[in-house]
Amino acid sequence: MVYTIVKSQWTDPHSGGKEAVIETKAKRKPPATASQPKRGKTYKRATFPLPGLRNARLAQDVSQARLARRSGVAQPTISHLEWGDNRAQKATVLKLATALGVDPREMLRGGKFDTEEFGEVS
C-alpha cells in the first residue's frame, strides 16, 4: 500500500491561539497498470431493440404490470423498451418472451435489426 503524508494546519483555541500542525499518513492506491483494468470501467453487452414487444404483449391481452409480475422485469423498464427509449439485454429478451409464450425473435421484428445477431435461443 502506498501512503501519502498529509499535513493539517489550524489555529488551536485551547492553546492560546497557537498554530498546530499534524502530519498523518493517508492510504493511496497505486495507479492502475496496463494489465489491471481501471475501476469503474464498464464492458458493453449486446443489447437489442424490441419493436415487436408491444404487439406481442397486446396479442396476449396482457398489461405491462402483469407482464412485469410474470417476467420479473420492472414495469417501467417494459414501458421504456416498448417506446424504444431502452434496449434489452439477451437475458431480458428471454424473460419477456418466456412470460408471453412467444419466440424471442418475434419481439425483434418490425425494426431495423437483423434477428440473426440474436443467436441461438436456449
C-alpha positions in Angstrom: 0.0 0.0 0.0 1.3 3.5 -0.8 1.0 6.2 1.8 1.0 10.0 1.4 1.9 12.4 4.2 -1.0 14.8 4.8 -0.4 18.0 6.8 -3.2 19.6 8.6 -2.7 23.1 10.0 -5.0 25.2 12.1 -5.2 27.6 15.0 -5.8 25.9 18.3 -8.2 28.0 20.5 -7.3 25.9 23.6 -3.6 26.7 23.5 -4.0 30.5 23.3 -4.2 30.8 19.5 -1.0 28.9 18.7 -0.9 27.2 15.3 -0.9 23.4 15.4 0.4 21.1 12.6 -0.4 17.4 12.4 1.1 15.0 10.0 -0.9 11.9 9.2 -0.5 9.1 6.7 -3.3 8.6 4.2 -3.7 5.5 2.2 -3.4 6.0 -1.6 -3.9 3.3 -4.2 -1.2 2.8 -6.7 -2.0 3.8 -10.2 -3.5 1.1 -12.4 -1.1 -0.6 -14.8 -1.8 -1.8 -18.3 -2.5 -5.3 -17.1 -5.0 -4.1 -14.5 -8.3 -2.5 -15.7 -9.2 0.7 -14.1 -12.1 0.6 -11.6 -15.4 1.8 -12.9 -14.6 0.6 -16.4 -17.7 -1.0 -18.0 -17.8 -3.5 -20.7 -20.7 -3.2 -23.1 -23.0 -6.2 -23.5 -25.0 -6.8 -26.6 -28.4 -5.1 -26.4 -31.4 -5.4 -28.6 -34.3 -3.0 -29.5 -37.7 -4.7 -29.1 -40.0 -3.1 -31.7 -42.4 -6.1 -31.5 -42.7 -6.2 -27.7 -45.9 -4.1 -27.6 -47.6 -6.1 -30.3 -46.7 -9.4 -28.7 -48.0 -8.2 -25.3 -51.2 -6.8 -26.8 -51.8 -10.0 -28.8 -51.8 -11.9 -25.5 -54.1 -9.2 -23.9 -51.5 -8.7 -21.1 -50.9 -5.4 -19.3 -47.4 -4.1 -18.6 -48.0 -4.7 -14.9 -49.0 -8.3 -15.4 -46.1 -8.9 -17.8 -43.7 -7.4 -15.1 -45.0 -9.8 -12.5 -44.7 -12.8 -14.8 -41.3 -12.0 -16.2 -39.6 -10.3 -13.2 -38.7 -7.3 -15.4 -39.8 -4.0 -13.8 -42.8 -2.3 -15.4 -41.0 1.0 -16.1 -38.4 -1.0 -18.0 -41.1 -2.6 -20.1 -42.5 0.8 -20.9 -39.1 2.1 -21.9 -38.5 -0.9 -24.1 -41.8 -0.5 -25.8 -41.2 3.2 -26.5 -37.7 2.4 -27.8 -36.0 4.5 -25.1 -34.0 1.5 -23.9 -32.5 -1.6 -25.4 -32.8 -5.0 -23.7 -30.0 -7.4 -22.9 -30.4 -11.0 -24.1 -31.5 -12.3 -20.7 -34.3 -9.7 -20.5 -35.5 -10.6 -24.0 -35.7 -14.3 -23.0 -37.5 -13.4 -19.7 -40.1 -11.4 -21.6 -40.5 -13.9 -24.4 -41.0 -16.8 -21.9 -43.6 -14.8 -20.0 -45.5 -14.1 -23.2 -45.0 -17.6 -24.6 -43.6 -16.3 -27.9 -40.3 -16.8 -29.8 -37.9 -14.0 -28.8 -37.3 -13.2 -32.4 -40.9 -12.1 -32.7 -40.2 -9.2 -30.5 -37.2 -8.2 -32.5 -39.2 -8.0 -35.8 -40.6 -4.7 -37.0 -37.4 -2.7 -36.6 -34.1 -2.2 -38.4 -32.5 -5.1 -36.8 -31.1 -8.4 -38.0 -32.5 -11.3 -36.0 -29.5 -13.4 -36.9 -27.4 -11.4 -34.5 -29.5 -12.5 -31.6 -28.1 -16.0 -31.8 -29.4 -19.3 -30.5 -32.4 -19.4 -28.3 -32.0 -21.6 -25.2 
